[in-house]
Amino acid sequence: MGKHETYDIRPIGYVRSSLVEASGAPRQGYEGAPSAWLELIPSAGPGLQGLEAGRDIVLITWFHKARRDVLAVHPRRDDSNPLRGVFATRSPDRPNPVALHRVTISEIKDGRLKVGPLEAMDGTPIVDIKPALPESADQ
């Protein structure tokens, strides 16, 4: 087994959302999450070229407030659910709290994207943006 290496992830921007408290926030976007703005740092702005309103993207964020020492959870934070390993769940608490969100762009303006629905909290760092593949594409 090789050495444990570390890698730097630098945010390309931050989520600007009306969601500021984890309590009461939807667990998934389709559970009533609002739209939010993605504010990119100026140097990342040219990377938006080719994106347009109406397109789906995969937003990759870093859940910076998540616990990184958790390896098992009760799904949906419900103790009546059996304990499961975090790799079998979408829990934000995990060794590397990377989150994936499939969202739709509704507006692009001044280096910002309005997307939704998005369950990420205000201030969540954005790691990357990728075009979403069509549902029928082989992956």
N, C-alpha and C positions, 0 to 999 in steps of 0.2 A: 504494500500500500504506500502511495506517495505521501509527501509532506502535505500538511494542511496549509494551503495557500489562501491568501486573502485577495480580494479584488475590490477596486474602488468603483462605486456607482455614483455618478454626479447627476443630480436632478437637472432636467431640461426645462422644468417649470413647476407650477404648483396649482392644485385644484382650488378654485374659488367657488364656494358652495354655501347655501343657506343651512346646511347640516353642520352644526358646531358641537353638538353633544352626541356621544355614542349611544346613550340611553334613548330609546325610542326611535333610533334611526333604522331604516329598513336594512335587512341582512343582504338582500339582492336588489339590483336595480329595478327589476320587474315588480317588486313589492311596494311600489309607490314612491320610489326615489325621485327627487326633483332633477331638473336640468342644472348644469353647472358650467362655469367658464373654466377653460384651461388656459392659464397665463404662462406663456413660454418666456424663458430668458431671451434677451435680444439676439444673442448669437445662434439660437436654435430656430429663429423665425424663418430663415430660408428653407428649412426642412419641410415647411407646410406646402411648398409648391406642388401642385397636382392634386391636392385635396379640395373637395367641394362640398357644399351643403347637400344633404340627402344621402351622403355616403356613410357606411358603417366602418368604424375603426376598432381596433383592439388597443385599449389604453392600458399601459402597464404602470402600476404605481407601487410605491413602497409604503406599507403601513407602519409608519415611523413610531406610532404609539403602541404597537402590538408587543406582546411578550415574546421573547425569542428563546425562552427556556422550556417551552411547552411542547410535548410530543404526543399527548393524548387528551382528547376533549369529549364532552358530551355534545353531540351535534345540536346546533341551534341554541346552545347554552341551556339545554333542557335536561335536568338530571334524570328524567324518566327515560331518556334515550341511552342506550348502552354506550359505554366508553369506546372510542375509536381512535386509532392513530391519526394524527393531523394530516398525513398524506392521503388519507381516505376521506377527507373533509375539505370544505372551503373556509375553514377557520382562519381568521386573520392572525391568530397567535400560532407561530411556527418558527423554526430556526432561521429562515430567511423570508420575511414577510412581504413577498412579492405578490401583487394582486393583479388579476386580469379582469378587464371590464369591456364587454362588447357594447358600444354606444353608437348613436347616430349623430352626425354633425348637423346642427341646424343653422349655424352661422359662423362665418370666419371674418374677423375684423381686427386690424392692427396687431397681428401676431398673437391673437387669442382665438380659441375655438369654443363655441357654445355647443355642448353635447348633452345627451341624456338618453335614458335615465341613468343617473350615476349615484351610487350609494357611498362614495368616498367622502370623507369629511373635509371641511375647509382646511387648507394648509397642507394637505397630503402631497408629498413630493411625486412628481411625474418622472418615471424612468425612461419611457419610450412610447412611441405611437407607431402602430403598424396598420396597414390596410387589412380589413377583415376579408377572408376568403368567402366566396359564395357558399351557402349551406350545402350545396350539392358537390362542391369540389372535393376531390380525393386529397386526403391530408397525410 
